[in-house]
């Protein structure tokens, strides 16, 4: 009889994602869809786990030349434009922006042409 080896790492990652979604006020539908999509993309999943463990983006994975850092910077720029502050103030929820950047990266992995076109046309992250 073979031994059963149990790896609870995905459970821990899911729980961290669940807590993160609660913190930034993302609903259950977002959580469920995000989780399904991130499990389908090993490279983005690795970057996601790295972020959870180290609280920094590594930007090793790119799509059409865009990394997680690029998408996060786009989120920050969009915040600055929408709030007309020119800089990120205390109201800026960087954790929400990182999660949204991961979401955009997942969307890019599914349909890169559409997202890249929006990024290059200047439509901004709020249109994604």
N, C-alpha and C positions, 0 to 999 in steps of 0.2 A: 504494500500500500504506500502511495506517495504522500509526502507531507503537503499540506496546504500552506502556501505562503501568502499572507495577507499584507497588502501595502495600502495603508490608509492615507497616503499623501494626497490623492485626489479629493478625498473627503475633507481634509484640512484646507485645501485650496478652495473648494466649494464653500466651506463655512466662512473663509476669509472674504470671498466674493460676496456672499450673502450679507455679511456685516458691513462691507464696504457700500453695497447698494443701499442698505438702510441708512447709513451715515450721509450719503449724498442724495437721498430721497428718490432712488430709482425703484420702480415697481417690480412686482413678481414677474410680469411678462418680460420685462427687460432682462431680469436675472436669468430666467429660463432660456430665452433665445441666445443671450450672450454665452451662457454655459455650453449650450449645444454647439454653437459655432466655434468656440475656443477649443473644445475637445477635438474638433475636426482639423485643427491647424496646429501641428506639433511645434513649429517654430515660434508662433505667436504665444502659444501656451508656455513655452520655455521662458520667453521674455516676461510673460505675466508672472510666473512663479518667481523669477529673479527679482522683479519689482516688489512683490509681496515680501520677499526675504530681506532685500537690501534697501528698499525704498529709493531706488534710483533706476533710471532707464539705461539699458545697455546698447540698444540700437544696432544689434548684430544682423537682424533680419530686415530686408528692405523689399519694397515692391515698387517697381518703376523708379527706383532711386530715392524713394521716401522711406524714412525710418520712423520709429516711434517718437524720437526726439523732434523730428520735423513736424509730425502731427500734433504733438504737444505744444510746440511753439505756435502753430496755427491756431490752436485753441486759445492760447494766451493773447495772441494778436486780436482775435475776434472779441475776446472779453474787453480788451482795451478800447476797441472801436465802439462796441455796443454801449460801454459805460462812459465813453469819452473822458477817460482819465489819463491816458498816455503812459500809465504804469499800472502794475498790479497792486491794488491796495488791500487792506485787511478784509474786505468783503469777498475777495477773490477766492473761490474754493478750488484750489489746485488739485485736490484729490478727485473731484468731480471731473476736472479737465483731463486728468490722466486716464480715468476710466473711459471717458468719451473718446480719447485718442486711441485707446485699445479697440473700442467699438468701431471706429472708422477704419483702423488697420484691418480688422476682420472683414468689414464690408469691401475694402480694397482687395483682399485676397479672393473674394467671391466675384467681384466685378471691377477690376482695376481701371479699365478705360473710363467708366463713368465717374469714379472718384477723382482720378487724375485730371480729367477734363474740368471738373469743378474746381480743383485746386489751382490749376493753371489759368482758368478763366477769371479767377478772383471772386467767385461766388461766395467763398468763405465756408467755414466749417458749419455754420448754422444751417446751411442748405443741405447738409449731408444727413 
